[in-house]
Amino acid sequence: MLRSIVLFVICSIALAENELTTGVSNFASDFYQECAKSTTGNVIISPFSVANVLALLSQAADGNTFEQIRSELQLNGDKPTAANQFHEYYGLLERGAGNTTFSVANQVYVQQGYPLNQYLQQVAVQKFSSGIESINFAHRAEAAQTINQFVEQKTKGKITNLIKPATLNADARVVLINAVYFKGDWKYKFNKQFTVKADFYTSETESVSVDFMHIEGTYNYGELPELDASALEMKYADSNYSMVLILPNSHAGLSTLETKLKGHDFTKITTEMRSQKVKVDIPKFKVEFEIKLNDVLKNLGMVDMFSGAADLSGLLQAKEPLVVSDAVHKAFIEVNEEGSEAAAATGLMITKRIGGMPRAEFYCDHPFIYYIWDHNSRTTVFIGRITNFN
């Protein structure tokens, strides 16, 4: 009898992880589409970071506010179940990292004199591995500096000034922070001697000269006729993480590709690839991107948290009307001959409511989409696009 109970528990956990990773994967696609609308330029975001903060916030939400978050993240079961799923999820991501550096840090900053709800405090620490710090938001500059120092430290200096002092005031009650950092060497490193200047086409007729890296080897590669594109997967050394690049066949095909990818599970693209010899030419790039998420999250259906209808009654011990006043996200990525380094941070400010083929060629000389994902958990940790080099 004892043995059958143990097996049942193991199967239940595996199912929960699968449900959660599917939800986060679908959120990644939706979230990318909304963020991409905000600019015609380069993009780098971490859907995982944003989902992480939203999941923690959901533990303090009730009513329709909770349902809207749960619906978008496709969380199943009650709050303790969702918290347990995220706890297991972290372990899955960490196990997949191998020799790459992958770290996740959560932090809850709470206004002095307004202790957190006991359940939220417990779940934040035990299930989301979060620190909790009392702070005085009325001292805007000092509070922002404290939060930004935490983010900068956890992202190895790549994300700075996430929180602007002007977004904080005496009515602020809680700031939820998530910081993600990743660094990995390629399984097959590019030789710097083969890096040369070449044209990257920003349109059908305009181009800019940039540094292109070159290598020939065996990679997962696929033609994607339904997307009118091709894709290449570059693995990181001794890790379950890899970067996938999706290149439209046409120089001006990025917009059409993004339309076709709407609602598409990015992680399934690798199932259409196979291992073969590929001649690879891709540009070196470095991108920093910052976006305010209020409208993005509203467009994804999470409307109530920003309005007078917000129900965040599980956030503090004291009962007062609360609303999410600001949501911000900032991310960084650098790709070079050695590998990739990426970081992201997300902040939610909650305030008192005042109202076998021949050798293939992958020549990445025009706008493309890329993402870093973990095979183990099928999680898209970072995703972005390159459209130009300024």
C-alpha positions, -999 to +999 in steps of 0.1 A: +000+000+000+028+024+009+045+018-024+014+026-045+009+059-026+045+070-033+041+062-070+008+081-071+025+112-056+053+111-081+029+109-110+008+137-096+039+160-094+050+152-130+015+160-142+015+193-123+048+203-138+036+195-173+005+216-169+024+245-155+051+245-182+024+243-209+007+274-194+040+293-191+049+284-227+016+296-240+020+328-220+054+333-235+039+334-270+011+358-260+034+380-240+060+383-269+033+394-293+021+422-271+056+435-263+066+433-300+037+457-308+054+485-287+083+490-311+097+483-346+131+478-331+150+451-313+133+432-284+145+411-256+121+399-228+118+372-202+083+357-202+095+334-174+104+364-152+070+381-157+051+348-152+070+344-119+059+377-105+024+372-116+022+338-100+035+352-067+009+380-070-018+355-076-012+340-042-025+374-027-053+378-052-089+367-049-121+368-069-119+379-105-084+393-100-071+358-092-091+342-120-077+366-147-041+357-137-049+320-134-065+320-168-036+337-186-009+315-169-032+284-171-027+276-134-046+246-122-061+239-088-061+262-058-034+286-046-013+261-026-013+237-056-001+265-079+026+274-054+038+238-051+039+236-089+062+266-091+084+252-064+089+220-084+093+241-115+123+260-101+140+227-094+134+215-129+149+246-144+180+245-121+186+208-129+186+216-166+212+244-163+242+220-161+273+241-166+255+272-177+248+299-150+211+302-144+197+320-113+163+332-102+158+357-074+125+369-059+122+397-034+092+413-017+096+449-004+068+459+020+061+493+035+071+497+072+042+492+095+022+471+070+031+434+076+024+409+049-005+385+052+008+354+070+000+330+043+016+351+016+047+356+037+050+318+042+044+309+006+068+336-007+096+323+014+090+285+012+077+281-024+091+311-043+124+313-024+118+350-019+134+374+005+112+399+024+124+433+034+107+462+052+112+495+036+099+531+037+086+540+002+080+576+013+118+580+010+116+575-027+152+579-037+165+556-009+139+530-015+145+529-053+182+527-047+178+497-023+156+478-048+178+486-078+209+475-059+193+441-053+184+438-090+218+449-102+235+424-079+213+395-089+218+402-126+256+407-124+253+444-132+233+439-164+200+454-152+203+488-136+177+515-125+147+492-129+126+512-104+124+550-109+120+570-077+090+588-092+070+555-092+072+553-054+054+573-027+039+572+007+009+553-007+031+524-020+026+492+000+044+464-017+069+460-046+074+425-060+107+419-078+120+390-099+155+389-114+167+362-138+203+358-150+217+334-176+252+329-190+263+300-211+291+290-235+282+275-269+287+238-272+306+247-304+323+281-300+328+304-330+364+311-339+370+349-336+394+347-366+364+339-388+343+369-377+340+394-406+320+424-416+290+417-438+257+433-447+226+429-425+195+439-444+171+460-423+147+461-453+146+448-489+169+476-500+187+490-469+216+473-451+242+480-424+276+465-420+280+443-389+302+416-374+291+382-386+303+350-368+309+319-389+311+282-381+304+249-398+292+219-378+263+196-369+233+214-356+195+208-353+181+226-384+147+227-400+128+242-429+094+255-417+072+259-448+041+267-428+060+297-413+079+305-446+111+303-425+140+282-414+152+275-378+185+267-362+192+254-327+226+262-310+232+243-278+251+255-248+279+233-235+269+206-209+234+220-205+198+214-214+196+250-225+199+262-261+192+291-283+168+288-313+169+313-342+139+316-365+147+333-398+120+343-423+128+333-459+121+369-471+143+399-461+110+417-452+092+387-437+095+393-400+061+409-396+044+380-414+064+355-394+053+371-361+016+370-372+020+333-380+036+327-346+006+341-327-006+315-303+022+292-315+041+271-289+077+282-297+092+251-280+075+228-305+095+243-334+124+220-324+103+189-332+105+199-368+143+200-369+168+173-374+206+170-369+226+178-399+257+196-411+251+234-413+271+264-425+262+290-399+266+328-403+249+350-376+256+385-364+270+393-330+245+414-311+237+431-278+203+444-269+188+462-239+150+466-238+127+482-213+089+483-213+060+493-190+037+464-187+004+479-176-012+480-211+005+447-221-010+428-192-044+445-196-044+434-232-038+398-221-069+399-199-054+409-165-074+441-162-088+441-127-054+443-109-049+478-123-084+491-115-108+498-087-120+462-091-087+448-079-090+422-051-056+419-035-070+413+000-045+385+007-015+408+004-013+426+038-026+418+073-043+452+073-073+454+051-073+483+027-080+487-010-050+480-031-042+483-068-012+475-090+000+510-100+030+501-122+045+470-138+079+473-154+102+449-172+138+453-184+160+428-201+195+425-216+212+400-239+246+397-256+255+371-281+291+366-292+317+340-303+319+325-268+282+322-260+253+342-245+247+363-215+212+374-206+193+390-177+159+404-169+140+419-141+103+425-134+087+447-108+051+452-097+044+483-076+013+479-055-002+510-039-031+521-018-060+527-042-068+563-043-092+560-071+205+140-439+204+164-465+233+182-482+249+208-460+224+234-451+232+271-449+218+294-422+228+329-433+211+352-408+215+385-427+180+400-421+156+404-392+149+373-371+134+359-339+154+341-312+147+325-279+166+307-251+148+277-237+153+247-214+146+213-229+139+198-195+110+220-186+102+232-221+104+268-208+111+298-229+132+319-205+141+347-229+127+356-263+134+385-286+140+397-322+167+416-341+156+441-366+185+466-368+219+476-355+221+512-343 
